[in-house]
Amino acid sequence: MEDNSKMEVLQGLLTDEFIERIKTGDAEPSLLNAARQFLKDNGIHSGIKQDDKIQDLVSILPFKDTDDEEEIAKTN
């Protein structure tokens, strides 16, 4: 198995683990932070494809976009 293939398998397993643990509702803050960093490190942002497996992880994380928070603060 070549290195890129191993990395793809590892990334898939890690993504699945994040999704499963977050969906159960038992994800501690350190896991949520690790998932956030994982997405950031992989260049994941709001423009990813809807059918992308990582989008499942993005959709269940309880983080808000900091730009949205700044806009809310300006209107209050």
N, C-alpha and C positions, 0 to 999 in steps of 0.2 A: 504494500500500500504506500503510495507516495505521500510526501508531507502535506501537500495541499488537501488531499483526500482525507487524511487523518484530522486536519484542522476543521474541515467541513463537518465531519462526523462529531467531533468534540463540540463545535459550535451548536450543532443541532441538539445534542444531548443537553447541553447547558441551557439552551433556550427552552426545551421541554421541561427541564427541572424548575426553572424560574416560573414558567406559566403554571405548572401544577401546584407549586407551593403558594403562589399568590392567589390562585383561584380558591384554594381551601380556606383562605382568610387567616391563615396562621403565619404569614410572612412577617418576620421581625424587621425592624427598621434597617438593620445591616443588610438583609437580603434585598430589600427594596432599593437600597443605595447601590448594591452590587449590580442589580438589574439595570438601574439607571446608567451606571458607568459602563456596563456592557453595551448598552445601546449607543451611548455617546462614542465609545471607542470604536464601534463598528460604523460610525457615520450615519446612524439612524436618526432621522428627523421627521417632521410631520408630512413630508412629501413622499414617503415610501409607498409602494404599491399596496393596494388593499388585499391582494391575495398572498402577500408575503407572510410566511410563517411568523416572522418576528413582529409583524403588525398585531398578532394576537397578544403578544407580551406588552406592546405599547398601549393597547386599548384597555388593559386591566390595571395598569399602574396608576396609583392615586396622586400623581404629580400634576401640578398646573404649570402652564407655560409662564415664565417670569414676565414676558411682555404683556400677557393678559392681566397679570397682577398689577403691573405698573399703570395700565390703562384704567383699571378699576380704581386705583388709588387717586388718579387724576380727576376722576368724575365725582369723588366723594368729598 
